[in-house]
Amino acid sequence: MTSVKDNQTPSLDEISQTLAKMVADKMDINVATIKPESTLEELGLDSLDTFDLIFNAEDHFHIKVPNDQVNISTLQDVSTLVQRLIVEQQ
Amino acid sequence: MMDGSSQQRVVITGLSVVSPLGNTIVDLTRNVFAGVSGIKRLDTSFVDQLDCKIAAQAQFNPADHFSKYAYSILDRTSQMAVHTSIEAIKHANLEISDTLKQRMGIYLGTGMGGAHSIEEGYVRLYKEGLNRLKPFTVLMSMNNAAASAVALEHQITGPNQTFCTACSSSAVAIGEASRLIRHGYADVMLAGGAESLLTFGTIKAWEALRTLAEEDATDASRSSKPFSADRTGLVLGEGSAMLVLETYEHASARGATIYAEIIGYGSANDSNHITQPTANGQATTIYAALADAGLAAESIQYINAHGTATKLNDATETEAIKNVFGAHAYKLSVSSTKSMHGHLMGAAGALEAVISILALQNNKLPPTINLENPDPECDLDYVPNVAKKVPQLDYVMSNSFAFGGTGASLILKKIAK
């Protein structure tokens, strides 16, 4: 996973792939089984695991996810949120 | 049976360890009676920055026992505790039914809880200059994390408490768990200790206390020298020891192998000084255990001593034993197995309780190794250097004392097969 540099907003697809890898690594599951529409719950993440995923995403994408925006259900939701915050916080 | 007035016999039916002398009871038994040392140069990245470069590490790799997901949210202390709890239940051949879950709990001792996780957090903040911590930091470092991880693992819903009395933590945990069972508040308890504090910051803090052993000039493994005239201090260790305690009734009904009975537990505080023990304070703890057992002092045949190898403890403990046992002090045997496994701090009492049970089982006394130059102030039989076979061992005592003052003494009895 290469780090995100300034002025290079990654595509939703790229963000999604990076997040899928993070989930696979954390949950010890095959990345191929992870689909964008998978809910985090289906993937085995509880609320704390979700915070941990957001924490890692914040580090990787150099963003800060506000506390009132962590209500997310699917991996797609996380990707969309991350992309929006990259643009807003660049 | 919940009113606290019943008197149940409390027996030990399962044992497990992660220790500098091995991670199975078979390995521990072989090593502790062969006088093997688990102390050596610390295998870690920061060893060159230490004044005291020796420790008693446990060879424990969490990936051998857990999924990455499971172990990555547990401090090393909790990983060890969960592992020993699983193995102790296996050793006890105990099936935890839904009914039993409600009558089974965990009492655990630890001195510093999630020391690695706390330190990792500080490194991020103060060394790496980052300004936020990982989401699991609190949950991994809190002192009750290990016991709670054990309760979650086995889905047991009885009492879950963590005892934090420094070096006597896990002896207290075992003693208090035995009382819980004795008085009918639980049928089965996991009881023990876990400690993993061999971090840069923790070792530096211990160095500052000037209480750590100097490395032996010729052989690092011989640096812990309890009761010896040339003893220089304690050697820090890590590990976990877990026991399955249950009522005699419950154990008998399921046909369990009984390794020993806990017949006495005493605890008292040495309110002399934050670190300096007194013979009177230690004797009070020992008397309390004898009174609890209703046992004549002359019945005790072997004492697994606290025996830290500090100047003060070993002389004081010897005096305390003489105060309590009088002439019998010279007939019983005392040994400090810390000469081999180092000082496991919050897990020390539990490991030494396990070793005391192995002594009962084998009619054999583990030695105090590195005892070549007896200290005139320490003039008891410390089972110097080699284990001693005895015809019949029935009553043993395991003593733990602590910085802060909390003493704990356990009396274990062999059950006739």
HADDOCK unambig.tbl for C-alpha pairs under 7 A between the chains (distance, minus, plus):
assign (segid A and resid 26 and name CA) (segid B and resid 69 and name CA) 6.00 0.50 0.50
assign (segid A and resid 27 and name CA) (segid B and resid 69 and name CA) 5.34 0.50 0.50
assign (segid A and resid 28 and name CA) (segid B and resid 68 and name CA) 6.52 0.50 0.50
assign (segid A and resid 28 and name CA) (segid B and resid 69 and name CA) 6.26 0.50 0.50
assign (segid A and resid 51 and name CA) (segid B and resid 135 and name CA) 6.41 0.50 0.50
assign (segid A and resid 52 and name CA) (segid B and resid 135 and name CA) 5.70 0.50 0.50
